Amino acid sequence: MKVLVTGAAGFVGSALSLRLLERGDTVIGIDNHNDYYDPALKEARLDRHAGHPNYTHLRIDLTDKKAIEALFADHKPQRVVNLAAQAGVRYSIENPLAYIESNIIGFTHILEGCRHSGVEHLVYASSSSVYGANTTMPFSVHDNVDHPLSLYAATKKSNELMAHTYSHLYNLPTTGLRFFTVYGPWGRPDMALFKFTKAILAGENISVFNYGKHRRDFTYIDDIVEGVMRVLDQPAQPNPNWSGANPDSGTSMAPWRVYNIGNNNPVELMDYIAALEKALGKNAKMDMLPLQPGDVPDTYADVTDLVEQLDYKPSTPIDKGIADFVVWYRNYFNI
């Protein structure tokens, strides 16, 4: 199978590309290699699979309409996994236009490429952030999600709606994956685990928001990748029982689906920090701070649909995941 992976030098994109290549797929990876965080990390991730005979890498941006059109015309991917996006809740408050360009305009270019190239299935990254002001736990794809708390979340919800129109109008199977706080080796430096590890090893204080009263459904990178691959292999189908009189938010009369991919086991932030202290063999010094704008206090994924329809449930324990990250971090930075 020929698969286009966007954001192929990113955290999830690189890990996914490796797994697809290992099972014998042909992968076309694209990434714009921007400097939202250290580009050297992206290059190091890419080095793991750039030399594979079934891998082709292109340094192009989703917002470059002509480049994306040429990509689909030249390579004719059968399936597409769109992971390229401007990430980060807090950054979206400071740089809103970056999110419109990448997550809205760029995603439209991917949708158009899929539409005109007869792509069999488009899988794209959404986010647990779409649950916004919802407080009913666990978060279910069948719940209404119309109250985002950040522009980042709003763009991800927009992606789900845009994909639905293409599924409806052009019969393009699309599946959105709401990732819940992904962590693990080769992770992003703007994420808490990376920041905490760096600060603790340097003897610096870590910033603990909402005075530590956060719960997150931390999900290990390998679990995320396994979920993506299972979804990719099963193109979205219409729900024959869907009714406009009682619309279900997680399915459609069109070939469109959304799934949560989370550990289904929320962890208190202070327990997360304790696991990191144990793995590092060093205690953290903490600055306890109020909740940041755009943040939600808790996340908790209902993965019932993932289990029932794809026979899969993420399961990596937090202690193991953090320990694996620390081993990688020490090796990567020679600490």
KOLDRENMI-397558 format. One line per field, with one value per residue (C-alpha): residue number from 0; residue in three letters; chain; x, y, z. Coordinates in nm, 3 decimals. Example, Ala and Ser with C-alpha at 12.3 -4.5 7.8 and 13.67 -1.06 7.14 Angstrom:
BEGIN
i: (0  1)
aa: (ala  ser)
ch: (A  A)
east: (1.230  1.367)
north: (-0.450  -0.106)
up: (0.780  0.714)
REM end
This chain:
BEGIN
i: (0  1  2  3  4  5  6  7  8  9  10  11  12  13  14  15  16  17  18  19  20  21  22  23  24  25  26  27  28  29  30  31  32  33  34  35  36  37  38  39  40  41  42  43  44  45  46  47  48  49  50  51  52  53  54  55  56  57  58  59  60  61  62  63  64  65  66  67  68  69  70  71  72  73  74  75  76  77  78  79  80  81  82  83  84  85  86  87  88  89  90  91  92  93  94  95  96  97  98  99  100  101  102  103  104  105  106  107  108  109  110  111  112  113  114  115  116  117  118  119  120  121  122  123  124  125  126  127  128  129  130  131  132  133  134  135  136  137  138  139  140  141  142  143  144  145  146  147  148  149  150  151  152  153  154  155  156  157  158  159  160  161  162  163  164  165  166  167  168  169  170  171  172  173  174  175  176  177  178  179  180  181  182  183  184  185  186  187  188  189  190  191  192  193  194  195  196  197  198  199  200  201  202  203  204  205  206  207  208  209  210  211  212  213  214  215  216  217  218  219  220  221  222  223  224  225  226  227  228  229  230  231  232  233  234  235  236  237  238  239  240  241  242  243  244  245  246  247  248  249  250  251  252  253  254  255  256  257  258  259  260  261  262  263  264  265  266  267  268  269  270  271  272  273  274  275  276  277  278  279  280  281  282  283  284  285  286  287  288  289  290  291  292  293  294  295  296  297  298  299  300  301  302  303  304  305  306  307  308  309  310  311  312  313  314  315  316  317  318  319  320  321  322  323  324  325  326  327  328  329  330  331  332  333  334)
aa: (met  lys  val  leu  val  thr  gly  ala  ala  gly  phe  val  gly  ser  ala  leu  ser  leu  arg  leu  leu  glu  arg  gly  asp  thr  val  ile  gly  ile  asp  asn  his  asn  asp  tyr  tyr  asp  pro  ala  leu  lys  glu  ala  arg  leu  asp  arg  his  ala  gly  his  pro  asn  tyr  thr  his  leu  arg  ile  asp  leu  thr  asp  lys  lys  ala  ile  glu  ala  leu  phe  ala  asp  his  lys  pro  gln  arg  val  val  asn  leu  ala  ala  gln  ala  gly  val  arg  tyr  ser  ile  glu  asn  pro  leu  ala  tyr  ile  glu  ser  asn  ile  ile  gly  phe  thr  his  ile  leu  glu  gly  cys  arg  his  ser  gly  val  glu  his  leu  val  tyr  ala  ser  ser  ser  ser  val  tyr  gly  ala  asn  thr  thr  met  pro  phe  ser  val  his  asp  asn  val  asp  his  pro  leu  ser  leu  tyr  ala  ala  thr  lys  lys  ser  asn  glu  leu  met  ala  his  thr  tyr  ser  his  leu  tyr  asn  leu  pro  thr  thr  gly  leu  arg  phe  phe  thr  val  tyr  gly  pro  trp  gly  arg  pro  asp  met  ala  leu  phe  lys  phe  thr  lys  ala  ile  leu  ala  gly  glu  asn  ile  ser  val  phe  asn  tyr  gly  lys  his  arg  arg  asp  phe  thr  tyr  ile  asp  asp  ile  val  glu  gly  val  met  arg  val  leu  asp  gln  pro  ala  gln  pro  asn  pro  asn  trp  ser  gly  ala  asn  pro  asp  ser  gly  thr  ser  met  ala  pro  trp  arg  val  tyr  asn  ile  gly  asn  asn  asn  pro  val  glu  leu  met  asp  tyr  ile  ala  ala  leu  glu  lys  ala  leu  gly  lys  asn  ala  lys  met  asp  met  leu  pro  leu  gln  pro  gly  asp  val  pro  asp  thr  tyr  ala  asp  val  thr  asp  leu  val  glu  gln  leu  asp  tyr  lys  pro  ser  thr  pro  ile  asp  lys  gly  ile  ala  asp  phe  val  val  trp  tyr  arg  asn  tyr  phe  asn  ile)
ch: (A  A  A  A  A  A  A  A  A  A  A  A  A  A  A  A  A  A  A  A  A  A  A  A  A  A  A  A  A  A  A  A  A  A  A  A  A  A  A  A  A  A  A  A  A  A  A  A  A  A  A  A  A  A  A  A  A  A  A  A  A  A  A  A  A  A  A  A  A  A  A  A  A  A  A  A  A  A  A  A  A  A  A  A  A  A  A  A  A  A  A  A  A  A  A  A  A  A  A  A  A  A  A  A  A  A  A  A  A  A  A  A  A  A  A  A  A  A  A  A  A  A  A  A  A  A  A  A  A  A  A  A  A  A  A  A  A  A  A  A  A  A  A  A  A  A  A  A  A  A  A  A  A  A  A  A  A  A  A  A  A  A  A  A  A  A  A  A  A  A  A  A  A  A  A  A  A  A  A  A  A  A  A  A  A  A  A  A  A  A  A  A  A  A  A  A  A  A  A  A  A  A  A  A  A  A  A  A  A  A  A  A  A  A  A  A  A  A  A  A  A  A  A  A  A  A  A  A  A  A  A  A  A  A  A  A  A  A  A  A  A  A  A  A  A  A  A  A  A  A  A  A  A  A  A  A  A  A  A  A  A  A  A  A  A  A  A  A  A  A  A  A  A  A  A  A  A  A  A  A  A  A  A  A  A  A  A  A  A  A  A  A  A  A  A  A  A  A  A  A  A  A  A  A  A  A  A  A  A  A  A  A  A  A  A  A  A  A  A  A  A  A  A  A  A  A  A  A  A  A  A  A  A  A  A)
east: (0.000  0.125  0.063  0.117  0.213  0.216  0.426  0.660  0.946  0.712  0.663  0.374  0.446  0.798  0.695  0.408  0.632  0.871  0.590  0.439  0.779  0.842  0.525  0.610  0.416  0.554  0.559  0.573  0.651  0.623  0.721  0.794  1.065  0.960  1.127  0.831  1.078  1.439  1.455  1.753  1.517  1.305  1.615  1.721  1.377  1.385  1.731  1.570  1.380  1.495  1.727  1.467  1.422  1.042  1.052  1.044  1.074  0.962  1.021  0.702  0.438  0.068  -0.009  0.175  -0.120  0.083  0.330  0.047  -0.126  0.201  0.253  -0.079  -0.035  0.319  0.290  -0.079  -0.107  -0.377  -0.427  -0.335  -0.256  -0.257  -0.054  0.101  -0.049  0.046  0.028  0.001  -0.290  -0.091  0.092  -0.244  -0.325  -0.004  0.008  -0.348  -0.280  -0.028  -0.314  -0.548  -0.279  -0.168  -0.476  -0.746  -0.591  -0.338  -0.601  -0.820  -0.534  -0.511  -0.887  -0.875  -0.579  -0.763  -1.081  -0.916  -0.683  -0.932  -0.775  -0.926  -0.914  -0.803  -0.708  -0.629  -0.525  -0.788  -0.738  -0.886  -0.885  -1.209  -1.395  -1.329  -1.581  -1.732  -1.712  -1.895  -1.634  -1.514  -1.520  -1.722  -1.716  -2.095  -2.109  -2.158  -1.831  -1.921  -1.747  -1.369  -1.145  -0.858  -0.818  -0.614  -0.916  -1.145  -0.927  -0.931  -1.310  -1.319  -1.113  -1.376  -1.653  -1.457  -1.383  -1.752  -1.848  -1.597  -1.722  -2.078  -2.022  -1.753  -1.791  -1.436  -1.391  -1.243  -1.161  -1.059  -0.853  -0.879  -0.538  -0.510  -0.179  0.077  0.412  0.718  1.062  1.130  0.855  0.801  1.012  0.708  0.526  0.528  0.728  1.014  1.012  0.991  1.276  1.504  1.434  1.466  1.800  1.924  1.810  1.557  1.199  0.915  0.593  0.294  -0.030  -0.369  -0.169  -0.121  -0.495  -0.488  -0.581  -0.461  -0.523  -0.155  -0.118  0.209  0.339  0.340  -0.027  -0.113  0.066  -0.101  -0.439  -0.365  -0.263  -0.573  -0.794  -0.601  -0.665  -1.042  -1.182  -1.474  -1.819  -2.159  -2.365  -2.685  -2.871  -2.774  -3.074  -3.098  -3.383  -3.145  -2.796  -2.502  -2.190  -1.944  -2.082  -2.272  -2.480  -2.157  -1.833  -1.706  -1.598  -1.418  -1.246  -1.079  -0.732  -0.648  -0.528  -0.875  -0.695  -0.654  -0.350  -0.316  -0.047  0.128  0.141  0.286  0.556  0.623  0.674  0.919  1.107  1.137  1.267  1.519  1.621  1.584  1.316  1.143  1.132  0.791  0.635  0.262  0.069  -0.294  -0.471  -0.349  -0.587  -0.710  -0.626  -0.881  -0.842  -0.903  -0.914  -1.042  -1.106  -1.400  -1.252  -1.555  -1.582  -1.211  -1.240  -1.566  -1.492  -1.113  -1.047  -0.788  -0.729  -0.415  -0.260  0.098  0.131  0.253  0.557  0.684  0.617  0.797  1.090  1.127  1.122  1.391  1.619  1.576  1.627  1.951  2.083  1.978  2.133  2.423  2.327)
north: (0.000  0.350  0.588  0.963  1.077  1.451  1.577  1.283  1.439  1.507  1.306  1.086  1.108  0.973  0.687  0.599  0.608  0.362  0.117  0.140  0.074  -0.219  -0.391  -0.338  -0.028  0.243  0.579  0.931  1.166  1.542  1.799  2.171  2.141  2.467  2.602  2.585  2.371  2.268  2.144  1.927  1.692  1.659  1.578  1.316  1.154  1.154  0.993  0.676  0.608  0.853  0.595  0.321  0.211  0.243  0.592  0.924  1.254  1.592  1.922  2.105  2.298  2.212  2.573  2.548  2.465  2.394  2.170  1.967  1.932  1.809  1.571  1.395  1.397  1.256  1.000  0.898  0.776  0.518  0.634  0.950  1.020  1.394  1.463  1.794  2.081  2.377  2.227  2.376  2.524  2.809  2.901  2.943  3.233  3.411  3.322  3.261  3.310  3.024  2.791  2.919  2.878  2.526  2.370  2.524  2.625  2.342  2.084  2.207  2.139  1.782  1.733  1.859  1.634  1.332  1.424  1.460  1.161  0.893  0.836  0.532  0.672  0.993  0.962  1.288  1.402  1.577  1.640  1.586  1.967  1.969  1.870  2.223  2.323  1.973  1.830  1.496  1.223  1.021  1.226  1.046  1.098  1.082  1.398  1.741  1.942  2.299  2.497  2.501  2.693  2.770  2.850  2.531  2.330  2.527  2.445  2.074  2.075  2.259  1.978  1.727  1.936  1.999  1.629  1.552  1.772  1.591  1.252  1.361  1.540  1.320  0.989  1.024  0.801  1.014  0.931  1.184  1.071  1.267  1.209  1.239  1.385  1.181  1.118  0.899  0.879  1.133  1.357  1.730  1.974  2.198  1.921  1.894  1.570  1.712  2.044  1.878  1.637  1.914  2.136  1.861  1.742  2.103  2.161  2.422  2.468  2.325  2.520  2.322  2.480  2.476  2.410  2.050  1.978  1.837  1.492  1.387  1.073  1.039  0.805  0.639  0.696  0.324  0.298  0.600  0.457  0.117  0.290  0.497  0.189  -0.005  0.286  0.338  -0.025  0.010  0.295  0.476  0.343  0.513  0.435  0.275  0.368  0.735  0.967  1.339  1.348  1.234  1.300  1.107  1.326  1.038  0.883  0.987  0.880  0.957  0.749  0.957  0.864  1.007  0.805  0.885  0.739  0.766  0.543  0.542  0.591  0.954  1.024  1.302  1.547  1.512  1.132  1.188  1.409  1.148  0.881  1.110  1.179  0.804  0.744  1.028  0.947  1.313  1.525  1.813  2.168  2.312  2.651  2.606  2.833  2.902  2.744  2.886  3.041  2.783  2.484  2.233  2.085  1.720  1.482  1.125  0.925  0.693  0.438  0.207  0.247  0.179  -0.144  -0.263  -0.175  -0.212  -0.456  -0.222  -0.040  0.156  0.000  0.117  0.197  0.547  0.422  0.220  0.497  0.760  0.528  0.460  0.833  0.903  0.634  0.788  1.145  1.058  0.880  1.152  1.434  1.225  1.292)
up: (0.000  -0.082  0.208  0.225  0.575  0.637  0.927  0.869  1.067  1.359  1.676  1.562  1.188  1.216  1.445  1.211  0.904  1.070  1.148  0.799  0.640  0.875  0.757  0.389  0.288  0.060  0.238  0.094  0.379  0.374  0.635  0.625  0.894  1.059  1.370  1.613  1.807  1.740  1.377  1.470  1.654  1.340  1.137  1.391  1.382  1.004  0.997  1.138  0.815  0.546  0.389  0.360  -0.005  0.022  0.171  -0.016  0.173  0.044  0.222  0.137  0.328  0.340  0.256  -0.079  -0.305  -0.618  -0.432  -0.277  -0.614  -0.769  -0.477  -0.538  -0.917  -0.907  -0.627  -0.634  -0.272  -0.199  0.158  0.346  0.711  0.781  1.096  0.988  1.181  1.391  1.739  2.085  2.279  2.434  2.113  1.938  2.170  2.073  1.700  1.579  1.207  1.201  1.294  1.024  0.758  0.853  1.009  0.788  0.455  0.459  0.549  0.263  0.022  0.156  0.119  -0.239  -0.318  -0.182  -0.368  -0.708  -0.671  -0.572  -0.230  -0.055  0.298  0.468  0.835  1.012  1.358  1.561  1.931  2.276  2.291  2.090  2.410  2.539  2.805  2.829  3.181  3.141  3.185  3.010  2.690  2.423  2.045  2.064  2.277  2.125  2.109  2.020  2.296  2.227  2.466  2.226  1.858  1.825  1.943  1.712  1.409  1.498  1.531  1.197  1.041  1.149  0.994  0.673  0.639  0.681  0.388  0.164  0.286  0.209  -0.121  -0.276  -0.091  0.043  0.350  0.630  0.991  1.255  1.554  1.876  2.032  2.410  2.541  2.348  2.519  2.483  2.317  2.038  2.179  2.134  2.340  2.398  2.587  2.967  2.994  2.787  2.974  3.315  3.240  3.115  3.418  3.681  3.542  3.539  3.897  3.783  3.897  3.690  3.629  3.757  3.641  3.812  4.129  4.013  4.000  3.647  3.525  3.182  2.980  2.888  2.589  2.489  2.136  2.042  2.143  1.930  1.625  1.662  1.677  1.366  1.169  1.266  1.164  0.838  0.740  0.787  0.575  0.733  0.648  0.668  0.978  0.841  1.161  1.156  1.177  1.114  1.364  1.638  1.497  1.642  1.667  1.619  1.299  0.987  0.691  0.499  0.520  0.812  1.164  1.463  1.736  2.065  2.104  2.472  2.751  2.915  3.247  3.356  3.573  3.827  3.718  4.054  4.007  3.659  3.809  4.079  3.812  3.635  3.960  4.013  3.660  3.690  4.047  4.131  4.297  4.121  4.253  4.167  4.106  4.166  3.927  3.828  3.530  3.200  2.946  2.695  2.916  3.040  3.391  3.299  3.001  2.999  2.681  2.627  2.385  2.361  1.982  1.934  2.133  1.975  1.613  1.591  1.875  2.020  2.348  2.443  2.752  2.824  3.198  3.278  3.476  3.181  2.929  3.133  3.207  2.833  2.764  3.024  2.877  2.532  2.664  2.840  2.531  2.289  2.493  2.630  2.992)
REM end
